[in-house]
Amino acid sequence: MSASRGRIWTGVIRVAPYDRDHTVAIRAAISVGVPLFVLWAMGRLDLSIYASFGAFASLYGRTDPIGDRVRMQAAAGAVLVTAMLIGTATSVAQLAAPWAIVVVSAVASVVTLLAYSAQWHPPGALFIVFAAGATASVPADATRLIDVLAVGLAAVVFSILITLVYEAVSARGLPRLARTKNRIAVGAVATEMAVTVAVATLLGGIAGLLLLDSHWYWAMVGAVAAVSGPHVKARIIRGLQRLIGTALGVLVAAAILALGVPPLGVILIAVGLQATAELFVGRNYAIAMIFITPLALLMVQLAAPTTVGVLLSDRLGETLIGIVAGTAVAVVSAFVRSRRAAR
């Protein structure tokens, strides 16, 4: 037992070697930064959250050949925009929070199957759950759906253009968009993953709503992180890394928010956080979360300002709730799988 715990903690603190991570960091910083600067110049930072989620398309296919990367970013971008539209529609319809949680859980389950079949990297539905849940929590009317579509799609297209330009400059020529990845069949493994994600996000979201009420979608994101990974040990490691990184990231966010930085300064800080997070996300998830956490909080605060104390405590509390829920589901899922195999 102690040896197993030792291996888990070794996995938590292990930092993988550097692998040209700066290239992804530069692309991500430009993809996130430019749309935010444009919205700031237009006086429409209330739309910043939609631009930020659209720019997440740039994070897909970081090490894949350029043809696969562009296709993956286009597909993930379309799904991110769709998730934002679904989340915004639930807000417009004024669905009660429990029903919004059910909708986001369903989206998470479907996207898990899609990501598996299309071999997305990063895999799973974490970004999509964040996008759908956050937009469902932002008050909106019907006209906001047009804003989401316009701003979200513009951010996705800009991200893909940055990917193409960066590749062309690096290769000193127009990239060839050859396909090397094909879809794979959805079988029992993928189906089990989708069910696990649905149960974990639903449990995490409901628990987060009952215990802390606001920002319940952070519990859903934490639950998705805790059920990500090929086996239960990897899932426990991922959950611990997210919890540790979030706790440290909340302290960083508290320091930033205490400075009372004006919006333009917040954007500059957010761009720096995005770039730094990408330097570590493939090497150690806990370190990356130290930068991702204040980035997420700044995004939410730009779009829908709230009391800083509540924002910080909710982030930490909801993350803990989600990780506990997700880890419990991951352990139960592994137990059921082992019993089934034994039969």
C-alpha positions as CSV (number, residue, x, y, z in Angstrom):
1,M,0.0,0.0,0.0
2,S,2.8,2.4,0.9
3,A,4.6,1.6,-2.3
4,S,1.4,2.4,-4.3
5,R,1.1,5.7,-2.4
6,G,4.7,6.4,-3.2
7,R,4.2,5.9,-6.9
8,I,1.2,8.2,-6.9
9,W,3.1,11.0,-5.2
10,T,6.0,10.4,-7.5
11,G,3.6,10.9,-10.4
12,V,2.2,14.1,-8.8
13,I,5.6,15.8,-8.5
14,R,7.3,14.4,-11.6
15,V,8.1,17.1,-14.2
16,A,8.5,15.8,-17.8
17,P,11.3,17.0,-20.0
18,Y,11.0,20.2,-22.0
19,D,9.6,19.5,-25.5
20,R,9.6,22.7,-27.5
21,D,6.7,23.8,-25.4
22,H,7.5,27.5,-26.1
23,T,6.0,27.1,-29.6
24,V,2.6,26.3,-28.2
25,A,2.9,29.0,-25.6
26,I,3.6,31.7,-28.2
27,R,0.6,30.5,-30.4
28,A,-1.7,30.4,-27.4
29,A,-0.7,33.8,-26.1
30,I,-1.3,35.4,-29.5
31,S,-4.6,33.6,-30.0
32,V,-5.9,34.6,-26.6
33,G,-4.3,38.1,-26.4
34,V,-5.3,39.7,-29.7
35,P,-9.1,39.1,-29.4
36,L,-9.1,40.4,-25.8
37,F,-7.2,43.5,-26.9
38,V,-9.7,44.1,-29.7
39,L,-12.7,43.7,-27.3
40,W,-11.0,46.1,-24.9
41,A,-10.5,48.7,-27.6
42,M,-14.2,48.3,-28.5
43,G,-15.3,48.6,-24.9
44,R,-16.9,45.1,-25.0
45,L,-15.0,43.2,-22.4
46,D,-18.3,41.7,-21.3
47,L,-17.8,39.4,-24.3
48,S,-14.2,38.5,-23.3
49,I,-15.2,35.1,-21.9
50,Y,-16.5,34.0,-25.3
51,A,-13.4,35.1,-27.1
52,S,-11.2,33.3,-24.5
53,F,-13.1,30.0,-24.9
54,G,-12.9,30.3,-28.7
55,A,-9.2,30.8,-28.5
56,F,-8.9,27.5,-26.6
57,A,-9.0,25.9,-30.0
58,S,-5.3,26.8,-30.3
59,L,-4.5,24.4,-27.5
60,Y,-5.5,21.3,-29.5
61,G,-3.0,19.2,-31.4
62,R,0.0,20.8,-29.9
63,T,2.4,18.1,-31.1
64,D,0.5,16.7,-34.1
65,P,1.5,17.3,-37.7
66,I,0.1,20.5,-39.1
67,G,-2.7,18.9,-41.2
68,D,-4.0,17.0,-38.2
69,R,-3.6,20.0,-35.9
70,V,-5.6,22.3,-38.1
71,R,-8.4,19.8,-38.5
72,M,-8.4,19.1,-34.8
73,Q,-8.5,22.8,-33.9
74,A,-11.3,23.4,-36.4
75,A,-13.4,20.6,-35.0
76,A,-12.6,21.5,-31.3
77,G,-13.3,25.1,-32.1
78,A,-16.7,24.3,-33.6
79,V,-17.6,22.2,-30.5
80,L,-16.4,24.9,-28.2
81,V,-18.7,27.5,-29.9
82,T,-21.6,25.0,-29.9
83,A,-21.0,24.4,-26.2
84,M,-21.1,28.1,-25.5
85,L,-24.3,28.4,-27.5
86,I,-25.9,25.6,-25.5
87,G,-24.7,27.1,-22.2
88,T,-26.0,30.6,-23.2
89,A,-29.3,29.1,-24.4
90,T,-29.8,27.5,-21.0
91,S,-29.2,30.9,-19.4
92,V,-31.6,32.7,-21.8
93,A,-34.2,30.0,-21.0
94,Q,-33.5,30.6,-17.3
95,L,-33.3,26.9,-16.7
96,A,-32.9,26.0,-13.0
97,A,-29.4,25.2,-12.1
98,P,-30.0,21.4,-11.6
99,W,-31.3,21.2,-15.2
100,A,-28.4,23.2,-16.5
101,I,-26.1,20.7,-14.8
102,V,-27.9,17.9,-16.5
103,V,-27.4,19.6,-19.9
104,V,-23.7,20.2,-19.3
105,S,-23.3,16.6,-18.2
106,A,-24.9,15.4,-21.4
107,V,-22.6,17.6,-23.5
108,A,-19.6,16.3,-21.6
109,S,-20.6,12.7,-22.3
110,V,-21.2,13.2,-26.0
111,V,-17.9,15.2,-26.4
112,T,-16.0,12.5,-24.6
113,L,-17.1,10.0,-27.4
114,L,-16.2,12.5,-30.1
115,A,-12.8,13.3,-28.6
116,Y,-12.0,9.6,-28.3
117,S,-13.1,8.8,-31.9
118,A,-11.2,11.8,-33.4
119,Q,-8.2,11.2,-31.2
120,W,-8.1,14.8,-29.8
121,H,-5.1,16.0,-27.9
122,P,-5.7,17.1,-25.2
123,P,-8.3,14.3,-24.9
124,G,-11.7,14.5,-23.2
125,A,-14.2,17.2,-22.6
126,L,-12.6,19.5,-19.9
127,F,-12.5,22.7,-21.9
128,I,-16.0,22.0,-23.3
129,V,-17.5,21.5,-19.8
130,F,-15.8,24.8,-18.7
131,A,-17.2,26.6,-21.7
132,A,-20.8,25.2,-21.4
133,G,-20.9,25.6,-17.6
134,A,-19.5,29.1,-17.5
135,T,-21.7,30.5,-20.2
136,A,-24.8,28.8,-18.6
137,S,-24.0,30.8,-15.4
138,V,-23.7,34.2,-17.1
139,P,-27.0,36.1,-17.3
140,A,-28.0,36.6,-20.9
141,D,-30.9,37.5,-23.2
142,A,-31.5,36.1,-26.7
143,T,-29.3,38.7,-28.5
144,R,-26.3,37.3,-26.6
145,L,-26.5,34.1,-28.8
146,I,-25.5,36.2,-31.8
147,D,-22.6,37.7,-29.8
148,V,-21.4,34.2,-28.8
149,L,-21.5,33.0,-32.4
150,A,-19.7,36.0,-33.8
151,V,-17.1,36.4,-31.1
152,G,-16.5,32.7,-30.6
153,L,-16.2,31.9,-34.3
154,A,-13.9,34.9,-34.9
155,A,-11.6,33.7,-32.1
156,V,-11.5,30.1,-33.4
157,V,-10.8,31.3,-37.0
158,F,-8.1,33.7,-35.7
159,S,-6.5,30.8,-33.7
160,I,-6.3,28.6,-36.7
161,L,-4.8,31.4,-38.8
162,I,-2.1,31.9,-36.2
163,T,-1.4,28.2,-36.3
164,L,-1.0,28.3,-40.1
165,V,1.1,31.5,-40.1
166,Y,3.4,30.2,-37.4
167,E,3.9,26.9,-39.3
168,A,4.5,28.8,-42.6
169,V,7.1,31.1,-41.0
170,S,8.8,28.2,-39.1
171,A,8.9,26.0,-42.3
172,R,9.6,29.0,-44.6
173,G,6.9,27.8,-46.9
174,L,3.2,27.0,-47.2
175,P,2.4,24.0,-45.0
176,R,0.9,20.8,-46.5
177,L,-2.2,19.9,-44.7
178,A,-1.9,16.1,-45.0
179,R,-4.0,13.8,-42.9
180,T,-2.3,11.2,-40.8
181,K,-5.0,10.5,-38.2
182,N,-8.3,8.7,-39.0
183,R,-11.3,8.3,-36.7
184,I,-11.3,5.2,-34.6
185,A,-14.4,3.1,-33.7
186,V,-16.3,3.8,-30.5
187,G,-16.3,0.6,-28.5
188,A,-16.9,-0.5,-24.9
189,V,-13.9,1.4,-23.6
190,A,-15.1,4.8,-25.0
191,T,-18.7,4.1,-23.9
192,E,-17.5,3.4,-20.4
193,M,-15.5,6.6,-20.4
194,A,-18.5,8.6,-21.6
195,V,-20.8,7.1,-18.9
196,T,-18.1,7.7,-16.2
197,V,-17.8,11.4,-17.3
198,A,-21.5,11.8,-17.3
199,V,-21.9,10.4,-13.8
200,A,-18.9,12.3,-12.4
201,T,-19.9,15.7,-13.8
202,L,-23.5,15.2,-12.7
203,L,-22.5,14.2,-9.2
204,G,-19.9,17.0,-9.0
205,G,-22.2,19.6,-10.3
206,I,-25.1,18.7,-8.0
207,A,-22.8,18.4,-5.0
208,G,-21.3,21.8,-5.8
209,L,-24.7,23.4,-6.2
210,L,-26.0,22.0,-2.9
211,L,-22.8,22.8,-0.9
212,L,-21.7,26.1,-2.3
213,D,-24.5,27.1,-4.8
214,S,-22.7,29.5,-7.1
215,H,-20.0,28.6,-9.6
216,W,-21.1,24.9,-9.6
217,Y,-19.5,24.4,-13.0
218,W,-16.1,24.5,-11.4
219,A,-17.0,21.3,-9.5
220,M,-17.9,19.8,-12.9
221,V,-14.6,20.8,-14.4
222,G,-12.8,19.3,-11.4
223,A,-14.8,16.1,-11.8
224,V,-13.8,15.8,-15.4
225,A,-10.1,16.2,-14.5
226,A,-10.4,13.5,-11.8
227,V,-11.8,10.9,-14.3
228,S,-9.3,11.7,-17.0
229,G,-6.5,9.2,-17.6
230,P,-6.1,5.6,-18.8
231,H,-6.3,4.0,-15.4
232,V,-7.3,4.7,-11.8
233,K,-3.8,5.6,-10.6
234,A,-3.4,8.2,-13.4
235,R,-6.8,9.6,-12.5
236,I,-5.9,10.0,-8.8
237,I,-2.6,11.7,-9.8
238,R,-4.5,14.1,-12.1
239,G,-7.0,14.9,-9.3
240,L,-4.3,15.6,-6.8
241,Q,-2.4,17.7,-9.2
242,R,-5.4,19.8,-10.0
243,L,-6.2,20.3,-6.3
244,I,-2.7,21.3,-5.3
245,G,-2.2,23.5,-8.3
246,T,-5.6,25.2,-7.8
247,A,-4.9,25.9,-4.1
248,L,-1.6,27.6,-5.0
249,G,-3.2,29.3,-8.0
250,V,-5.9,30.8,-5.8
251,L,-3.1,32.5,-3.8
252,V,-1.7,33.9,-7.0
253,A,-5.1,35.1,-8.1
254,A,-5.7,36.7,-4.7
255,A,-2.4,38.7,-5.1
256,I,-3.3,39.8,-8.6
257,L,-6.9,40.8,-7.8
258,A,-5.7,42.7,-4.7
259,L,-3.6,45.0,-6.9
260,G,-6.7,46.5,-8.5
261,V,-5.2,46.3,-11.9
262,P,-7.1,48.1,-14.7
263,P,-8.7,46.0,-17.5
264,L,-5.8,46.5,-19.9
265,G,-3.3,45.3,-17.3
266,V,-5.6,42.3,-16.5
267,I,-5.4,41.3,-20.2
268,L,-1.6,41.6,-20.2
269,I,-1.4,39.4,-17.1
270,A,-3.9,36.9,-18.6
271,V,-1.8,36.6,-21.7
272,G,1.3,36.0,-19.6
273,L,-0.5,33.4,-17.5
274,Q,-1.7,31.6,-20.7
275,A,1.7,31.4,-22.1
276,T,3.3,30.2,-18.9
277,A,0.6,27.6,-18.4
278,E,1.3,26.1,-21.8
279,L,5.0,25.8,-20.9
280,F,4.1,23.3,-18.1
281,V,0.7,21.7,-19.0
282,G,2.3,18.8,-20.8
283,R,5.1,18.4,-18.2
284,N,3.3,18.7,-14.8
285,Y,-0.4,19.5,-14.5
286,A,0.0,20.8,-10.9
287,I,2.5,23.5,-12.0
288,A,0.3,24.4,-15.0
289,M,-2.8,24.8,-12.7
290,I,-0.9,27.5,-10.7
291,F,-1.2,29.7,-13.8
292,I,-4.4,28.3,-15.2
293,T,-6.4,29.0,-12.0
294,P,-5.7,32.8,-11.9
295,L,-6.3,32.9,-15.7
296,A,-9.7,31.3,-15.3
297,L,-10.6,33.6,-12.5
298,L,-9.5,36.7,-14.4
299,M,-11.6,35.6,-17.4
300,V,-14.7,35.2,-15.2
301,Q,-14.1,38.5,-13.4
302,L,-13.6,40.4,-16.7
303,A,-16.9,39.1,-18.1
304,A,-19.1,39.1,-14.9
305,P,-17.4,40.9,-12.0
306,T,-18.3,39.5,-8.5
307,T,-17.0,39.7,-4.9
308,V,-13.3,38.7,-4.9
309,G,-13.6,36.7,-1.7
310,V,-16.5,34.7,-3.0
311,L,-14.8,34.1,-6.3
312,L,-11.6,32.7,-4.6
313,S,-13.4,30.6,-2.0
314,D,-15.8,29.1,-4.6
315,R,-13.0,28.2,-6.9
316,L,-11.1,26.3,-4.2
317,G,-14.2,24.8,-2.6
318,E,-15.9,23.7,-5.9
319,T,-12.7,22.2,-7.2
320,L,-12.3,20.1,-4.1
321,I,-15.9,19.0,-4.3
322,G,-15.5,18.1,-8.0
323,I,-12.3,16.2,-7.4
324,V,-13.7,14.2,-4.6
325,A,-16.8,13.3,-6.7
326,G,-14.7,12.5,-9.8
327,T,-12.2,10.4,-7.8
328,A,-15.0,8.4,-6.1
329,V,-16.6,7.7,-9.5
330,A,-13.2,6.7,-11.0
331,V,-12.5,4.3,-8.2
332,V,-16.0,2.7,-8.4
333,S,-15.6,2.5,-12.2
334,A,-12.3,0.7,-11.8
335,F,-13.8,-1.7,-9.3
336,V,-16.7,-2.5,-11.5
337,R,-14.4,-3.0,-14.5
338,S,-12.1,-5.4,-12.4
339,R,-15.1,-7.4,-11.2
340,R,-16.4,-7.7,-14.8
341,A,-13.0,-8.9,-16.0
342,A,-12.8,-11.4,-13.2
343,R,-16.1,-13.0,-14.3
